[in-house]
Amino acid sequence: MKKTIQVGNLRIGEGIPLTIIGGPCAAESTDLCLQVGRALSQCCSTGGLGYVFKASYDKANRTSAGSSRGPGIDVGLDMLAEVRETLGVPVTTDVHDPAQAARAAAEVDLLQIPAFLCRQSDLLQAAAETGRPVNVKKGQFMAPAEMAAVRDKMHQAGAGERLMLTERGTFFGYHRLVNDFIGLGDLLDLGCPICFDATHSTQLPGASGDEVPRVSGGRPERAPLLARAAVAAGVHAVFIETHPDPAVAMSDGATMLPLSDVLPLIDELGRLAATVHALQGH
């Protein structure tokens, strides 16, 4: 089985320079998406890395019913289409509902299945049937090796070699995620490209410091450490959410990295990935 997938004009996987999947958590505005996407695209291009822009039109899994969810599918997909056309880069977004899979696939190059929905058979099948490549995030409640069942389900639905899996941490007691790097090795053995979500891995689900939490907390200062470890382990892509000012972001401000911090990190990850490839003989 090939450990590569085609995403728009970009190839992701084994023996290929590292890919960065990055952008703001939510598609807050076209201007924000273009600002972040342009900066990340230029940085990746300079370093010889692949780049996929990411922003969500709907954040359906929120701690509070009052949390911002994004602009909705119509406006959000229009924003993503403009980023794709203006910057000439592939784009990706979350899909939460089987009925939205085909609509999203018409505008984006890679469909992303959120971690909490990685076992939803109807959603996985709908995404696979679009013909687009699909990135399924590992559920926080699952052992890495259990993603073999998700892989098999996607193959049975027709995804073939259009599947990527993403590690984003595993629940450890209350309000904490941990990254199991032995488990990351198990994911790398599943025969498809593996992405590592550096920013969501620092999330403290439901922990905001409030007695009744309204948003999740996070430890974003640890995301660079985790990203470096994952690249050293041999992942094929790194997922990073970033914003010019996370404190005012519509969602996930507690885990996103400032854009000014991400650009030098990408350069570092690219140089580290090149070293790993050289050691592996690629």
N, C-alpha and C positions, 0 to 999 in steps of 0.2 A: 504494500500500500504506500502510495506517495505521500510524503509529509509536506505537500505544497498545495496551495489553493490560488486561484486567479480571482482577484478583486479589482474590477475595472481594468485599468491598464497596468496593474501592479501584481507581482507575484509575491506571495508570502510563504515562508517555510524553510525547510532544511537546505543548507548550502547557499542561502540567499542573505544579503545584508539585512540586519535588523529592521523591523517595521515599527513605527510609532503610530498608535491609534490614539488620537487626542483631540480635545476641544472642551468647551464648557459643558457642565452637566446638562443644562437645559438650553434650548434654542431661544434665548431671551429676546434677541433682535437680530436682524440681518447684519447690522453694523458690527455687533459684538462677534457674531460668527465669522465674519470676514476678517476682523482684526486678529482674532486668535488663530484662525486657520491660516492666514497669510504668514504670520510670524512662525508658526510651527512648520509650515510647508517649506519656507525659505531655510529654516534651520536644518531640517532633514535633508533638503537638497544639497546644502553645503557640505554636510557630513556623509553624503552618499547613502542615506537611509531611505526606506520606503515610508510613505505617510498616508494615513486615512483620517479624514476629519470626522469627528463624532460630536453629535449633540442630539438630545432627545426632544421630540415634539410633545411627549406626555410622560410624566413621572407618576406612574399609577401606584407605586408602592411607597407611600408616605407615612411617617409616624403619626401625623395629625391630619384630620380631615380638612383643617384650615390651611395646610401647606400648599404652596404654589406648585402647580403641576405642569406648567409650560403652556405654549400657545395653541395646542391642539393639532390634529393631524393635517388639516388643510394648510394653515398658515405655516406650521413647522416644516412640512415637506417642501413648501415653496422656498423657505429659507435655505434648506439643504440643497435644493436644486440650483439656487443661485450661487452657493459656495462651490458646488461641483463645476458649474459653467465658468465662473469667474476665475477660480484658482486652478482649474484643471486637475483636481485631485479626486480620488474616490471618497465617498461619504458613507457613513453608517448611522443607524439609529436603533433604539429599542422598539420592539413590537410586543405588545401585551395581549392582543386579542387575535384569534385566528381570522376574523373577518377583516382585519387591517393588513394582513400579510401581503396580499397581492397589490393593494394600494400603495404600501410603502415600497415594495420591490420595484414599482414603476419609476421611482425617483431616486433610490439609493442603490449602492453597489454591494453592500453587505448588510444582511439583517442580523440584529443582535437579540438573543433571547435572554431576558433578565434571569439572574441566579434563582430567585424564588420560583420561577416558572419552568425550570429546566426539565421537569418531569411531566409537564402538561402535554400529553400525547397529541391532542388536536392542534395545539399551537405549533409543535415541532413539525407535524405533518404538513400543516398549511405553509409554514416557512420553507420546507424542503420542496414542496410542489411549485413554488414560484420560479425555480430554476436559478435563483440567486445563491451565492455562497452564504453560509449561516455560521455565526459565531455564538455558541452556547456557553453561557457562564455557569460554572459549577455552583450548585447550591451550597449555601453556607452550612447546611445540615447534612451534607454528603461527604463520605470519604472519597478522595480522588479516584481510587480504583473503581468506585461505583459508577463513574462516568462512562465506563465501558458499555453499560446498558443504554445510556443516552446515545452513544456513538452507534450502537447497533440499531436502535430505534430510528435514528436519522438515516442510516443506510437503507433500512427497509422501506423508508418513506421516499427514497429516491435521491437523497442528498449526495450519494457517491463520494467523489473526492472534492466536494464543495463544503467541507465541514472543518471548523476550527473550534477548539475548546479553550476556555479561559479560567484560570485560577484566580480567586478573589478572597481567599481566607475562609476559615472554618470556625464555627461557633466554639467558644471555650468558656463555659459558665455564662454569667450575665455580663452584657455590655463589653464583650471582647471578641475579637477575631484573632486567630493565629494562622500563620503560614507554615505548612508542613512540607519541608523541602524534600524529604523522602517521598512524600506523596506527589510532589511536583515531578519527581523522577518517574513515578508510576504513570502520571498523565502523559509524560513525554514518550512512554512506551506504548501508548494507545494507537499510534500509527497515523496521527493527523497533526497539523500545526498546532502549537500551544502558545497562547498569549498569557501574559501575567498582568493582572490589574493592580498596579502599584498604589493607587490612591484609595480605592474602595477597601483594599486590604487593611488600611489603617482605621477603618470605621469603628466606632463604638456604638453599635445599634441601640437606639432608644436612650442613650445616655447623653444628656445635654447639661447636666448639673441642676436642672429643675426638679422639684419634687415630683411633678407630673411632666415627663419630658414631652416637648412639642417637636423637637428635631433631634436627629442623631448627632452624637459628638464624633470626634476623630483625633488622630495623631498624625497629621499630614507631614510633620517634620521627619517622620520615619519612612516616608515613601521613597526617598532617594536610596536609603539603605536597602530596602526590600527590592527595589528595581535593580540595583547593582548585583545583589545576590542572585536574582532570577536570571539576569543576562549571563552571569558566570555559570549558572546551571545549564544554560543552553536553550532558553525559550526563543521562540521565533518572532515574537512581537511583545511590545509593552504598551499597556493601556494607561493613559494618564489624563485625568480631568484637571483642567486649569482655567483660570479666570484672571483678568487684569487686577481685580480686587475681590478676592473670595468673600470678604466680610459683607459685601452687598449683593452677592450672587442670589439668584432666585431659589436655588436648591443646592444641597451638598456643599455649602460654603465651609463646613467644618472639616472636610477632607480634601478639597481642591487645593492645588498648589498655585501660588502666584505665578503668572506668566513669566515674570522676570527671573524666577528661580528655575523654571522648567527648561529654558533655552540652554543654559550651560550644562544642565543635567543630561539633556539629549546628546550634546556633544560628548560628554563623558561616557554615556552608554554606548554610543557608536564606536568609540575607540576600544572600549572593553569588549564589545561584540566581535570586532575585527581580530582582537587577540585570541578570543575563544575559537573563532573559525580557523585561525592559523594553527592553533594547537590541535584542533580536530582534523586538520588536513583538508579543509574545504578550500 
